Amino acid sequence: MTAALPVFINSEFGGIVALDMTLNELLEESTFFRPSESSSAFVVDESGLVINHPLFPYVNDLDSLIVEATAFERDPEFQSIFESLKAGETDQKSFTATRYFADGNDTRYGVRSVQVPSTYYWKPILGTPFRLCVVVATNEMRTTPPQLAPGPPFVYNRLDIERPENPCAYQQQYFCTTDHSTVALSPRSFTLAEEYVLMIETPSWVQELTDYMEGRSTTPTNLKEGVRDSVTLTMEAENLWTSTSNKNSILFRYIATQDGVFRGYPGCILPKGYDANTRPWYDHAVANPDKFAVTPPYMDLNTRELVVTFSKVLYASSQQEDVVGVMGLDLTLSGFDEIIRTAYPECERFDTSCLLIDKGGFVVWSEGLIRTPFSNLVHITTQEMEISSTLIQRDVLEIRRCATIEDGKYHRTYKISREMPFASQTFTGTDGQCFNFSLKLVPDTNVYLLVRDASSSPVGCPSGISRCLCSSNVPGDETVACSTDDVTSCQCPCKSNNPNYDPCTNSYNNSAPDVIQPCVPKSIRNLDGSDEEVSLQSLPVCFAVGSGSNDNVGLIVGVVVGGVVFIVLVALCIIGARKVRKTRQQVKKDETPPTPRKVPDSSPPPFPQTFVATISGSDGYEEAEVSEYTNPYLDIVN
């Protein structure tokens, strides 16, 4: 964007003075204003066209359509706000607004809508044609941090500035330490986000930050209230991380808080501006708040390797209302493969094939994953076209749509609509093979195990079933066009023209009976780091990863994941017990810091029993009966 003013000399026009800036720099504060998942801010111009909005994709996308705010804010009560914004007025209004949340970390997962009592505050931005609107969830519970006692050690992730006592090389490419976890702060941790984005992290700045975090200074470094408490509370996890002996398959362990604090182990240097709240594992955990979220394989931002992440939402209280952060761990693909094969021995049979898919139908694990890893999302409709068609016909796999407002299109998405197990009749596939299949939820997670069994006798096997229309589509490519606009047919995830968008008027008809909900765009990218490379020569290896056998890997994952959840939740419940509505209360300085409770001893739950399915009914379809079993590979410590 260019800002320009005329220059006059003795009342005569002398030229133009102008300044170029990116919209990202201009709108940094509104971008990172997210005190909660239900509160946000957006900016429009004098015509009501959106400049920045939570449902608008990254602001540097030059191909985006610029449309009116009513395309995103669709409640009838917003219309009067929209007119007031265009008129340049200052006002506020409260009503129950519709909020849209992603069902995963990608538009291909679709959205879920929630009704949230909200208050809209708006005013013009002086000296500009822009208007700012701040939306606050009026009934959300705000927390007041206790007077926690800060203390060492605080280890900032800039190990190149403050060199650790025992540095090591991790994965042959990262300067790390196994003595401590390290902390990184994102722009959302700072009162003035753009000031942090533009500054250089000098040794004096790191020392000032360390003094504040360890209680030697009372002057915060442009930090938001509560950031130091988040750093102190997450320190509880380090004791568990450093005491875990098994490290073969676990790459990283970490916790990210809503206010931008990221603590990871082993402690390594991270790019400046690293924002964990925009990573796939964070989005999947928030989209599955009552489960342990397992991500499809994705490219780790630090190691540039494909990993699978287990993550879990952290709440401010036992009521599970306010999300305060997410914790997780990264596993190597080989380690994840070992866990699945150990938990599900039926997948090792020559006449059986297995897939692990998430609730959106995307493949999390397959038997060929280790041999030929995939870097894009792969959907069940491309892997098992006949099975997908059957699941859609039986209302197990639900077809959904969401609109990408910025390009006038809509995405066809899918969601597994029930958690009850499902078992099919026997079919003849297009390859002439007779088979049946079952689908069951992995308890306490967002993933389902699909087992295709070809051991059935071909005698009396019915003829083939219909297949999804995916032959012309490229697996993993989100830009492919739908083969047909029939909203009931089975197709791969695809895009098509939005019937609610009129390109002639550049507007959306949100009163249409078949109006499509807006997609939630991918999170904004992390800022480009400018850190200098650190030499790894002569450094010892931190520890080996990805080799050897882990006989008790399920238990190890359970201890790391479940144990951290328990410890951090206990600590955060101290905050939750002190919550107040809307306003923060001053904490007395002489208040004694609370003492976190100890984690009780807990033996691992029993290994899963055998899956048993019975089929009845003339059409061959019936919900399967399943014997009771626990989580087959996480062994969560509840």
Protein Blocks (a to p, Z undefined) as FASTA:
>chain_A
ZZdddddeehiafbdcdddddfklmmmmmmmmcfbfkbccddddfkopafbdfkbccfkl
mkbccddfklmmmcfklmmmmmmmmnopacdddddddddddfbjbfklopaddddddddd
ddddehiabdcdddddfkbccddddddddddddddfklmlmccfbdcdehhlaccdfkbc
cddddfklpmblmlmmmpccdfklmmmmmmmmnopacbdghiaehklmmmmmmmmmmmmm
mmpmblklmmbdcdddfkopacddddddddehiafklgfklmmmmmmmmbccdddddddf
klopacddddddddfbfnomaccbdcdddddfklmmmmmmmmmmmlmpmkbccddddfko
pafbdfklmmmccfbdcdfklmmmmlmmmmmmnomaccdddddfknopacdddddfbfbd
cdddddddfkopacdddddddehiabdcddddfkbcfehpacddddddfklpcehiakbc
cfbfcfkbccdddddddfkbcfklopacfkbfkbccddddddddddddfbdcddfehiac
fbdehiajdfklmmmmmmmmmmmmmmmmmmmmmmmmmgcehiacdddfkbccdddddddd
ddddddddddddddedjklpacddddddddfklopaZZ
